[in-house]
């Protein structure tokens, strides 16, 4: 019983030290993400309900990415000018309305326009959320603060796909759009009622030695963002091509696909916070963690090819989930640390834009590779891309060390 008791206390301790505002931000994020049912099933919806081909689905997802790029850039600009609070509220309300209206849009070009507008409105809040967390969290809690927000996202995501799969099986796809829209508006309402518009006065980090540095001229940061894109492109396959793979190759129903995707969120809920605390307590090098995490994500694709059995879908999901848990909090922390020396909205906008750029190319690339070469070659390709990203992270580390020596 002693090991179980120690593990329990360690888990609880990993959640200590956060301000009330950070917990409220996490609650708002959870409500928003608990209703996120449309996007994980979007590719299946377009194929089974709207009759789109794989290539057409790819174009829709590219428009999603383009809207995300513009929304992230615009959100960063507005955050630096108007503040994170107004940007987040406006994004949640307008995005909720857009989700509800999207179900009535039909035809390839209108739907591409609709998904572009939706992602623009929704992703305008991404830089604002990062800047809000940067303001609310103590500097020493930034990595765990990011992890707490991710925990809320993934806990919501563990409910969303599972409930979404059930709704599809019982009531069709239409209900998903309503639930997604209503939860966005509910999250904005909770924010207005509970979260103060001004953060407590706090030290934001180390002294700014170069306060006017632009992220567009920050060489190590740009190299880091390139690696982020190359990591995100394969990772996004778990939200577009891999659900199709589960259905077409392994015969899983939407409900079982939702359960499998929901397992990702549940594992993150149970393991990520203590895992990040352990890495920080042991002072493990951040770049070493990031490189190892990318190798785990690559291994998740290798498993799908080497062991083409139903049980190993869970193994692949486990590898991807552990890689995700180790990767994204420390990637976020690196971006936060760089933003201490320049405009935070612009820095975090570029960080979110790298994710959006992956949306532009990632879904289309995966769908077209599958259409031309099949699943096996596609999974090998993405594993190779992740190995290349490991090399870029190594170069980023060398660039940061050279920069430190030069100063």
C-alpha positions, 0 to 999 in steps of 0.5 A: 500500500505504501507505493500506492500512497506515495504515488497518490501524494506525488500526483496530488503534489503535482497540482499544487502552487497554481493561482486561482486564475490558472484553475479558472482558465483550465475550467474554461478550457475544459468546458470548451474542449468537452464539446469539441466533437466536430473536428475529430470526426470531420474527415469521416463526416465529409466522406460518409455524410457529404460524399467527399473524396479523400482529396476533397477532404484534404482541401477542406482541411487545408482551408482549416489550416489557412484560417488557423494561420490567419486567425493565430496571426490576427489573434497575436496582433490583437492580443498585444493591442487589446489584451488577451481577455477581449480576444478570448471572449470574442473568439469563443462567442463568434466561433460558437456561432460559426460551429452551429451555422457550419452544419447548414453549409454544403458543397465543396467551395462553400464548406471550404469557405465556412471551415476557413472562417470557423478556424480563423475565429476559433484560433484567434484565441490561441495566442491569447490563451498562452499570454493569459497563462503567462500572466496568471501563472508564476514563472516557476510554474509555467511548464506545469501551467501549460500542462494543466491547460493541456490536461483540461484540453485532453480531459475534455477531449476524452469526453468529446470523441466518446460522446460524439461517437455515441451521438453519431450512432444515435442521432447522426452528425447534426447534433455535434455542431450544436453541442460544439457551438453551445459549449464555446458560448458557455465557456465565454460566459463562464469566463465573463462571470468568474475570470478577472480581466486583469492578472495579478501583478507578478514577475513575468520571468527573467530580466529582458536583456533585449526587450525589442527583439522580434520573433521574426529575427530570432534565429534559434526560435525560427529553427525551433518553429520549423521542427514544430511544424515537422512534428505537428504534421505527423501528429495531426494524422491522429485527427484526420487520416488515422481515424479513416485507417481505423475504419477502412483497414481495421473495421472500427465503428465511429463509437470505437474510434471515439473510445480509442481517441478518448483513451489518449485524453484519459491517459494524459489526465492520469499521467501527464502532470506527475510525469512533467513534475518528475522531469522537472524535479530530476532537472532532465535536460529539456532538449533531451526530453523533446528529442526522446518524445519525438522518437516515441511519436515516430515509433507509434507509426512504426507499430502500425506497420510492423504489427498490423493487428487490432491490439497494436492500435492501442500500443501505437496510441500509447506511444503517441500519447506518451510522446505527446505528453513529454513534447508539447509542455516543454515545446511551449515552455521554450516558446515562453522563455523566448517571449521574455525578450520580445512582444509575447503576443507576437512570439506566441502567435508564431508558435501557434501559427507553426501548428496552423501551418501543419494543418495546411499541409498535414491533412492534405499531405496525409490524405493524398499520400494514402490515395497514391501509395497506401497506408503503409508507405504513408506511415513510414514517410511520417516516421522518417519526417519525425526522425528529421525533426529530431535532428532539427531539435539538436541543431536548435539546442546547439544554436541556443548554446552558441547564443548563450556563449556569445552573450 
